[in-house]
Amino acid sequence: MRLLVVTPEYPPHSGGGILKYYALMTAAWQAAGARVSVLVTSPYFEVDDHTLRDGIAVYGVRAAAIERYASRLTHLATAPIFRRWIAAGLAATDWIRDRRDDFDVMETTDFGLLFAPIVSMTDRPPLMVKLHGSLGQISRHEPLTSSTELDYALARLTESTLLPSAEELQALSPSNALEWSARLGREVEAIPPPLPVFKAGTLVKSADTRYSAIVAGRIQSWKGPDFLCEAFRVLGSRAPADLMVGWAGRDTASAPDGRSMSAWLTTHYPDIWGHRIVALGELPPADVQQLQRGARFVLVPSKWDTFNYALAESMGLGCLTLGSTGAGASYLIDHGVNGLRFAGTDAPLLAEQMMTAHEAPASWRQELGAAARETVVRELNPALIAERSLASLSRVSSVRPISGPGPWLREFFEPETSRVIDNGHLENVSIRELADHLKQRVTRKVLGS
């Protein structure tokens, strides 16, 4: 099979679940005999035009090509985030069009809207869209500002309108598959990501014993840091002095006021955030693994996650894992057998489970951790996942591409215009509104707020 992956993230650029998924999945596909090529297109960074990494051909869309398309999308001038992602997808279509006979099937992501210009192509290989967590979905779990509201509204409209034009949709967890099936009114298959595990006994535990529990993830609203704070608030004086949580991950501007989540938590939970829960910053993966192995248990308090690699990785390390049902990967946990599960809205239940995990004998934690590791070995085996994935892609490759959206939608995502974006759209805004906005913006810049 000749497979082309079109993605906004691929090593060594950027980070997160998409990058991790394709780093592991492309290796698994290749080991299973597929010929894999990767095209990276992003409005935020540029990769080399052609490199060979571990036998996989990696190509990059030129930043200049993306800028040319962005300048032509005059009708999207007031939605700059949306415009730049669509431009990245359009630049990718030029690359695909020139090489469409080189591939049997394509896979791209829902995140970044790259699929929209690609499904609008009238002559392309069949397409699989992998549902990692779209801009529209994320916009429902993070605060919106007046400057981004239109971008995300257009993202949700685009996703609901054009995702059905892909030959196949596939999610990484049953919960996300059900969410998209209900939203789009069509079947969505769930195939989990691959995750190789280390040999038992080869991992080093951290000598740092300050933390009873570790959380690995961004300090982000939907990762549940405030939910975890609420659980500590429920415990109150019942919490043992040594029940401390280390949170490994970078801060984000996802607080209810749109600013630093860590700063917001410090203000609203001053006795907990920074005391009971300590932000450790972004750490190398090996350091995080050592901390997880050295802790009594690992916490995943997500309110929402389409999968959550941190949960699966913790189980694969043989750690006792407490996982929220808000995380898609929580289906891997058989409560009381290979970990503990709790509803992502039930702070009292999380509080009780933290106490259980903290006070439990080491032998019990090790028993559940060993069962968790075996679950990951069985359910996320890279060779078996690659086999399932390639079988699905093979079915897609034999399907005649869907005719796609109508001409008006194609025109929306493939503009035929020589016009270049200027400030003409500001003619529709009153002088008073412009003056008020300018005053507020200058004030923010001067005061740094």
N, C-alpha and C positions, 0 to 999 in steps of 0.2 A: 504494500500500500504506500502510495506517495501522499503524505499528509503535510499540509501547510497550517501552521498555527499563527494566528494574527493576535498579538497581545500587547497591552500597554506596558507590561513589566516582564523582564527576563534578566537573569543574572548577567553582569553584576550590578545592574541599575535598579534603583528604587528598592522597595521591600514590602513585606506583607504576605498575605495568603496567596495572592495570584502568582507572585514570583516564586514562592516556595512550591506551589502546585506544579507549575510548568517546569521548574528545575527537576523535580522528581518524576513527573509524568513523561516528559520527553525522553528521559533516560530509560524508563520502563517500556515505552513504545519501541524505542530503538532496540533494546535487548530482546523484544518480542519479534523483531524482524521488520518493522516498519521503516521506511525512509522518511525521516522527519526534517522539515525545514521550519524555521521560525522567522517571522517578520515582526519587528518591534516598531510600533508607531505611537508616539506620545507627544503632546504639546509642551511637555515640561522638560524633556531631555532628549539627546540624540545618541544613537549608538553607531558603531562603525558600519560601513556599508556592507561588508561581507567578512565574516570570520568563521572559522571552523572550531567548534568547542566540543571536545569529546566525540567527534564524528558527526555532530549536528551542525548543519549550515544555518548561521544566524545572520539575518539581513536587517538593515535599519533604514527607515524612511527619513529622508533628509529634512532638516528643520526648515530649510528654504521652501521646500514643496508645501509643507504645512502652512507656512506663512502666506504663500501665494493664495491658497484656497481660503484661508481665514480672511484675507483682504477682499475676496470676491463675495463673501457671504453677507452682502449689504443688509439683507432683511433680518439678520441676527445681531445687528450692531448693539442692541440693548441687552443682549444675553451673552456676554463675552466668554463665560466658562463653557456654555453649551456650544457656542460658535467654534471655539478652538478644538473641542473634542470631535465635532463633526468634520472640521478641516483635517484632523489627523486621520479620520476614517476615509475621507475622500482621497487624500494623498496615498493611502494604502491601496485604494481601488485602482489607481494608475499602475502601481507595481503589479497587482494581481492580473490586471487586464493584459499586460505585456507577457505574462507567463502562465496564463490560465490552463494551457495544455500540459503543463509540467506536473499537475497535481490531480489526484483522484477525488480528494475531499478536503474541506477546510474546517478549522475550528477557530472560533473567536470568543470573546468574553461579552457579558452584558455590561460589565463596568466600563465606563468610558465611552459608551455609545458607538463603538467602532462598527458594530453590526449594522447600524442604520444605513450608511452609504453602501455597505457590502451587499446587503439583501436587496438594495435598490438596483444593483447591476442587472442588466438584461442578459448578460452572457458570462457566466461564472461557474466554477465547480459547485457541487452541493455543499451546504453549510450546516454545521453543528454550532449552536451557541451554548456555551457553558455558563451556567448561572452562578457566579461567584458572590454576588451582592451588587446590585445595580445602583446607579446614582439616584434613581427614583426611590428605591428601598431605603437607602441611607438617609435621604432627605426626610423620611418619616421618623428617624431616630436621632436627629441632630437639630439644634436650633437653626431656624431660617432667619436670614436678615433681609431687609428690603433690597439689598444689592444682589442677592442670590435667589430670591424667590422665583423670578421668571425663569432662570436657568433650570431650576429643579422642576418647575411645573412643566416646562417643555420636555425635560427628560422623562417624566412620568407619562406624558402624552405619547412620546416617541416609542417608549418601551411597550405600552399597551397596544399601539397601532402596528408596529413593525416586527416585534418579536414573533408573532404568528406567521410571518413570511419566511422564517427559517425552516429548513427541512426537518430539523430536529432540535429539541431543547433538552438540556440535561442539567440536573442539579447534583450537588455533592452530598445532600442529606435528604431524608424523607420529608422533614418538615419544610424545607425550602421548595421541594418538588410540589408538595401539597399547596403551598402558598401561591406558586405560579400557576398551577393547574386551575385553582379557583379564580385567579385574576384573569387568566387568558381563555379559560373554557376549553383547554386542550390538555392531552396527557403529557406529563413531563416525567422522564425517567430519572431515577436516582442511582448514581454510581459513585461510591465514596472515593476520595483521593488515595493514592498510595502512600505508605509510610514505612520505610525500612526501620527496623529496630536494632539497637546495639545488642551484642551478646551479653547475656546475664553475667553480672559480676565484673564487667570491664569498665564500668563507669566509676569515676571518682566522686565521692561525696564532699561537699564543702565543709571546711572546718569551722565555718561561721554558724554558730548555734543560736544566734539571737532571735531567729524567726521560726516560730512554730509552723507557719504556713507561708507559701509563696504564691503570688499571682503573676502570671506572665502575659502582658498585653498592654496596649496603649492606655493611657489615662484618658478615657473617652467616655462620653455619657452612656452609650449603649453597652459598654464593657462592664457596667455595674459598680463603679467605685462608690457612688452614693448609696446604692443598695447594700453594699458591704458595711458601710458606715452605719446604716440603719440597724443592721444585725448586731453590731457592737453596742449601739444605743439600747437595743432590747436587752442585751446581757447586763449592761450597767455594771454594778459592783460585783456581780456574779463572775465576771470574766477574770480568770486567773492572771496574775501579774505577768506570767511568762507567755501568755497568748498574744503573740505579736505577729503581724503579717508584713512581709516585704513585697512591695509591688514593683516589679521590673518592667519598665516600658516608658516611652517618652510621653510627655504631656501634649495635649491637643487643645485647640480653641473650640471646645464643644460644650462649654458650660451653658446654662440657660440664658445667660446674657451674651453668649457668643464669644467669650474670652477664655482665658486659661481655666481648664477644668480643675487642675491642682489648686490654683489660687482660690477658686470658688469653694472647693471642699475645705480648704483651710479656714475660710470665713464661716461656713455653715456647720462644720464639724470640728471646731478648734481643739476639742479634747480627744479627738479620735484620729483625724488625718494629720500625720506628722508625729503621732504618739503611739497609738495602737497600730496604725497602718503607716508604714514608712515608704515613701517614694524613693526607689533606688536608681531611677534614671534608666536610660537604654543601655543594656549590657550585651556583650558578645554571647551568642547562643550557648557556647560551652560553659560560660559562667552561670547562665541561667539554669542549665541542666544540673550543674553541681549544687546550686542552691536548692533546686527541687528535690534532688536525691537526699540532701542533708536535712530537709524539713520533715516534720511529722506528716504533713499532708499538703496537697496542692489545691488551690481554690480557683474555680472558674465561675464568677458571679454574673456573667453576661445576661443582660435583659434581652438581647437579640444578637444572633450571629448565624450566618448561613451555614457555617460548619464550625470553625474554631479549631485550628491546628494545635493550639496550646493544650487543649483538653486531651486530644488523641496522643500528643507527644508525651504528656505526663503519664498517661496510662501505659504507653510503650516503654517508659523508663522504669515501670514497676512501682510507681508512686500511688499511694492512696489518694484518689482524686474525688473531690466534691464538685459536681458539675450542675450548673443551672439548666433547667429544661429550655431556657431561652437560647442556648447554644445548640446548633444543629447536630453537632457530634455527640450530644448527650445520649442519643439512642444507643450508643455503644455501652453505656453503663447499665448493668443489671443491679438494681439497688440492693445493697447489703451483700452482694456476691463478689463484685469486682470494683466497687466504688459506692458512692452515695450521690443521690439525685435530690434536687429540691426545686420547687417552682421559683422562677425568676422574679416573683412578686411577693414571696412569703418570707419576710425578714425574720419572724420568730422561728420558722422551721430551719432557716440557715443558721441562726444563732444556736439552736439545739444541736445541729449536726456538727458545727465547729467544736462545741464542747465534747461531743461524743468522740470525734476524731482526735482532739487534743489529749483527752484523758485515757483513750484506749491503750491497751498493752501493745507493745511493739510487734508481738507475734501476730496479732489480729491485723494490724496495718500491713504487715509483710504478706500475709495470706491474701488479702484483697488486692494488694499491689501486684502479686505474682499472677493472680487471675486476670487482672487488667492487662498485663503484658501479653498473656496468651490470647486475649481477645483481639488485641491489635495485630499480633502475628497472624491470626486466622482471618480477620475481617479486612485488613488493609494491606495484605500481602501484595507487593508491587507486581509480581508476575501474574497473579490472578486478576488484579485490577486491570492491568494492561490487556489481558485476554478479553475481559468483558468489554472494555472500552473499544478495542479494535473491532470486536464483533459488531458493536453498535455503529461504529464509523463505517464499517463495511456495508451495512444495510443502507446507511445514508448515501454512500458513494454510488449505489446502484439506483438511486431514486432520481428521476428527472427534476431539476430545480423548479421550485414553485414559481409561478409567473411573477410573483412579487406584488408590490403595491402599484396602484394606478398611476397614470402619468403625472397627475398633480403632486402626489407625494414624491415621486421620483424627482420632479423639478425642484421640490423643496430641499432635497438632499443632494442634488446634482445641478446646481445653478449654472445656467449658460448666460453669463453676463461678463462684460469687461469692466463693469463699474468697480470702483474701489471704495472701501468704507471710509467715510469722512465723518464730520460732525453734523451732517444734515438732519439726523434724527432728533437733534436737540431743538430744532425749529418747532417741534410739537410740545415743548415744555415752556411754560410761561417764564418771563424774565424774573418775576418775583420768586418762583420756585427755584430757578437757577441761582439767584442771589442768596437765598436762604441755604441752599445746599452748599454753595461755595464757602459761606461763612462757617457752617458746621464742619466742613472738611478741613479748612485751614486751622480751625480751633483744635481738631483732633490731631493734626500733624504737629502743631506747635507744642501741644501739651502731651503728645505721645499717648493718647488714650483712644 
